Amino acid sequence: MRDLGGRYRLQQQIGQGGMAAVWQAYDTVLERVVAVKLLTPEHTQDAHAYDRAHNEARYAARIGHPNVAAVYDFGTSRRAGLGAAYLVMELIEGPRLVDYLRQGPMDWRFAVKVCAEVAAGLAAAHGHGIVHRDIKPANVVITPAGAKILDFGIAAMTGTPDRNADGSMVGTAGYMAPERVEGHHPVTPASDMYALGVLLHQCLAAGRPPPPGPLPEPDALHLFPELLVLPTVEDLAPRVATIWAGCMRDDPVQRPTAVAAALILSVCVDAQVYVPVVTPSRPPTSTSSGFVDSFDAETMEHRPDLTALPTEGWQRPE
């Protein structure tokens, strides 16, 4: 099979996952090079795999943000009596963050810039009511234009049940917020912010992975001291530690919004990020205490209220 949907001409395989192969392809209609994630016929027949691919397409396509991989199309093709589902997205060139972490320590300014860009992408998703639910180094690509979030396959809308009908949960152990493990809470953007905190810690801790499982109860935190305190990093901006500590709070309401995290982290490294404008007609999808976003009507920009942030204390709050 070399053509899909009479439009996408497969050129070369550039990746392989458990359920799909990723191809570089040529869009003969718009005359551009794209990436095509092609499910195998057997996985196309798997309702779970098909729904995950379709989920990724319909959620990622809504966002339209420079720090989120763009999705162009989703469809099915049939060749020789076999059906195959495919997802068409922008061709992204660059290594994944997990590859950077394998090489050793990252400069803290670069690490913070990457996390600011991830937060900006999450802000756009959260503005549409979409929660990623699987933020981790393997789902972040580093490109010349900045970090891009991949794989919205298990994303869900804010307020929907966080567990499947059979009681199972989806996500990656070590990046799940405590309330997700409890299983009695609906989907909220705050869970993505906890994962961002783990990601930031991992970037600043020379690539050391998070614990092998989530932190189920506050009184069990002593089992994972590596997540309680940031490593010593020379010249690290105090606001970085403050954002990290906020993301790691047990109470999801106390975590910063993605907008606040993106703006404050970007200020720490003098980087520019794009965050969606929050207007009265579309209020923030979550609230937070201690992290305040204000909107400047004259400049049409968000301005974080830095005075609301504590400047002391690197230790994770109780």
C-alpha positions in Angstrom: 0.0 0.0 0.0 1.7 3.2 -1.2 -1.2 5.6 -1.4 -3.9 6.5 1.1 -7.3 7.9 0.3 -6.2 8.8 -3.2 -4.2 11.7 -1.7 -1.3 10.7 0.6 1.7 9.1 -1.2 3.8 7.1 1.3 7.5 7.7 0.8 9.5 6.2 3.7 8.8 4.7 7.1 10.3 7.0 9.8 9.0 5.3 13.0 7.4 2.3 14.5 5.2 1.9 17.5 3.1 -0.8 19.1 0.0 -0.1 17.2 1.1 2.0 14.2 3.9 2.8 11.8 4.8 6.4 11.1 5.6 7.4 7.5 6.8 10.4 5.7 4.3 11.1 3.0 3.4 13.6 0.3 0.0 15.3 0.2 -0.7 15.4 -3.6 -3.6 17.8 -3.1 -1.9 20.5 -1.0 1.6 19.6 -2.4 3.4 19.3 1.0 5.3 16.7 3.0 3.4 15.3 6.0 3.6 12.6 8.5 1.2 9.7 8.4 0.5 7.5 11.4 -0.8 4.3 9.9 -2.5 1.7 12.0 -2.0 -1.9 11.0 -5.1 -3.7 9.7 -5.3 -5.8 12.9 -5.2 -2.7 15.1 -7.7 -0.9 12.9 -10.1 -3.7 13.8 -9.2 -3.2 17.5 -11.9 -0.8 18.8 -9.5 0.5 21.5 -6.7 1.2 19.1 -9.0 2.8 16.5 -10.7 5.0 19.1 -7.3 6.2 20.4 -6.2 7.2 17.0 -9.5 8.9 16.3 -9.3 10.6 19.7 -5.9 12.0 18.9 -7.1 13.4 15.6 -10.3 15.1 16.8 -8.7 16.6 19.9 -5.4 17.8 18.5 -7.0 19.2 15.4 -9.1 21.6 17.6 -6.1 23.2 19.3 -4.1 25.0 16.7 -1.0 26.1 18.7 2.7 26.3 17.8 3.6 24.0 20.7 1.1 21.3 19.8 1.7 19.0 16.8 -0.8 19.9 14.1 -3.3 17.2 12.9 -4.6 17.6 9.4 -6.7 14.6 8.6 -8.0 11.2 9.7 -9.5 8.4 7.5 -9.5 4.8 6.5 -8.2 3.2 3.4 -8.8 -0.3 2.0 -6.3 -2.2 -0.1 -6.5 -5.9 -1.0 -9.5 -6.4 1.2 -7.8 -5.0 4.3 -8.7 -1.8 6.0 -6.2 0.6 7.6 -6.9 3.7 9.6 -4.5 6.6 9.3 -3.8 9.9 11.0 -2.2 12.8 9.0 -0.2 15.4 10.9 2.6 17.8 10.4 6.1 16.3 9.8 8.1 17.3 12.9 11.9 17.1 12.7 13.7 16.8 16.0 14.5 14.5 18.8 12.0 13.7 21.6 12.7 15.1 25.1 13.3 11.6 26.4 16.3 11.4 24.0 17.7 14.7 25.5 17.4 13.3 29.0 19.3 10.2 28.1 22.3 12.3 27.2 22.7 13.6 30.7 22.2 17.0 32.4 20.3 19.7 30.6 21.2 23.4 31.0 18.5 24.7 33.4 17.6 27.6 31.1 16.9 25.3 28.2 15.0 22.9 30.4 12.8 25.7 31.7 12.2 27.1 28.2 11.0 23.7 27.1 8.7 23.4 30.1 7.3 26.9 29.4 6.5 25.9 25.9 4.9 22.7 27.0 2.8 24.7 29.5 1.8 27.1 26.7 0.6 24.2 24.6 -1.3 22.8 27.5 -2.9 26.3 28.1 -4.3 26.1 24.5 -5.6 22.6 25.1 -7.2 23.5 28.4 -8.8 26.6 26.8 -10.7 24.1 24.7 -11.6 22.0 27.7 -9.1 19.2 26.6 -6.8 17.5 29.1 -3.9 15.6 27.7 -3.5 13.0 30.5 -0.1 11.7 29.4 2.4 14.5 29.5 5.9 12.9 29.7 9.3 13.2 27.9 8.3 10.7 25.2 5.4 12.9 24.2 7.4 16.1 23.7 9.5 16.8 20.6 12.2 19.4 20.5 12.2 21.3 17.2 14.1 24.3 15.9 10.9 26.3 16.5 10.3 25.0 20.0 8.8 22.1 21.9 5.7 20.4 20.6 3.3 18.1 22.4 2.4 14.8 20.8 -0.1 12.1 21.3 -3.6 13.1 22.4 -4.7 9.5 22.2 -5.9 9.3 25.7 -7.0 13.0 26.1 -10.4 13.7 27.5 -12.7 16.6 28.1 -12.8 18.4 31.4 -15.4 17.1 33.7 -15.8 13.6 32.1 -15.0 10.5 34.2 -11.3 9.9 34.5 -11.6 6.1 34.6 -12.8 3.8 31.9 -16.2 2.0 32.3 -14.4 -1.1 33.6 -12.7 1.0 36.3 -9.3 1.0 34.7 -7.3 4.1 34.2 -5.0 5.3 31.4 -1.7 7.2 31.7 1.9 6.6 32.6 2.8 5.7 36.1 5.0 8.3 37.7 3.3 11.2 36.0 -0.2 10.7 37.4 -1.5 13.2 39.9 -2.7 11.8 43.3 -6.3 12.5 42.6 -6.1 10.4 39.4 -4.9 7.5 41.4 -7.8 7.8 43.8 -10.1 7.5 40.9 -13.0 9.5 42.4 -12.4 12.7 40.5 -13.4 13.8 37.0 -10.9 14.9 34.4 -9.4 18.3 35.2 -6.5 20.4 33.7 -4.8 20.3 37.1 -3.7 16.7 36.5 -1.7 17.9 33.5 0.0 20.5 35.7 1.1 17.8 38.2 2.7 15.9 35.2 4.4 19.2 34.1 5.9 19.5 37.6 7.3 15.9 37.4 8.6 16.8 33.9 10.3 19.9 35.1 11.8 18.0 38.0 13.1 15.4 35.7 14.7 18.0 33.3 16.5 19.6 36.3 17.5 16.3 37.8 19.8 15.3 35.0 17.2 12.9 33.5 16.6 10.8 36.5 13.2 9.2 36.0 10.3 9.7 38.4 9.3 7.0 40.9 8.0 3.7 39.3 4.4 4.5 40.3 2.2 7.5 41.3 2.2 9.0 44.7 -1.1 7.7 46.1 -1.3 9.4 49.5 0.4 12.4 51.0 1.8 10.4 53.9 3.6 8.1 51.5 5.7 10.9 50.0 8.7 10.0 52.2 9.1 6.9 50.0 10.1 9.1 47.1 12.4 11.9 48.5 13.6 12.7 45.0 10.3 14.3 44.2 10.2 16.3 47.5 13.0 18.7 46.9 14.5 20.0 43.7 18.2 19.2 43.0 20.7 22.0 43.6 21.1 23.9 40.4 23.5 26.8 40.2 21.8 30.2 39.5 18.3 28.6 39.1 15.7 31.4 39.2 13.7 31.1 42.4 10.4 31.4 40.5 11.2 28.1 38.7 11.2 26.3 42.1 8.0 28.1 43.1 6.2 26.9 40.0 7.5 23.4 40.4 6.3 23.4 44.1 2.9 24.6 43.0 2.5 21.9 40.4 3.4 19.2 42.9 0.7 20.2 45.4 -1.7 17.4 46.4 -4.7 19.7 46.2 -5.4 20.2 42.5 -7.0 23.6 43.2 -3.7 24.9 44.6 -1.8 24.1 41.4 -1.0 26.9 38.9 -2.9 27.1 35.7 -1.0 26.3 32.5 -1.2 30.0 31.5 0.5 31.1 34.8 3.2 28.4 34.5 3.9 29.3 30.8 4.2 33.0 31.5 6.2 32.8 34.7 8.6 30.1 33.4 9.2 32.0 30.2 10.0 35.2 32.2 12.6 33.3 34.1 14.6 32.6 31.0 13.6 35.6 28.9 11.7 33.5 26.4 8.6 34.2 24.4 5.6 31.9 24.5 2.1 32.2 23.0 -0.8 31.7 25.4 -4.5 32.0 24.6 -6.3 35.0 25.7 -8.7 34.3 28.6 -11.8 36.5 28.3 -15.0 36.7 30.3 -16.8 34.7 27.6 -14.4 31.8 28.1 -13.4 31.7 31.7 -10.4 29.6 32.8 -11.0 25.9 33.1 -9.6 25.7 36.6 -8.8 28.0 39.5 -5.7 28.2 41.6 -4.6 29.8 44.8 -1.4 31.8 45.0 -0.9 31.9 41.2 -2.8 34.8 39.7 -3.2 35.7 36.1 -4.4 39.3 35.2 -5.3 40.5 31.8 -4.1 43.9 30.4 -6.9 45.2 28.2 -4.7 47.8 26.6 -1.8 45.5 25.5 -4.0 42.5 25.0 -1.5 40.4 27.0 -1.6 38.3 30.1 0.5 39.7 32.9 1.2 37.3 35.8 1.0 38.8 39.2 4.4 37.8 40.5 3.8 39.4 43.8 1.3 36.6 44.6 4.2 34.0 44.4 6.3 33.2 47.4 10.0 33.6 46.7 11.3 31.3 49.4 11.1 27.6 49.9 12.2 25.0 47.4 10.6 22.1 49.3 7.4 20.6 48.1 4.5 22.1 50.2 2.6 19.9 52.6 
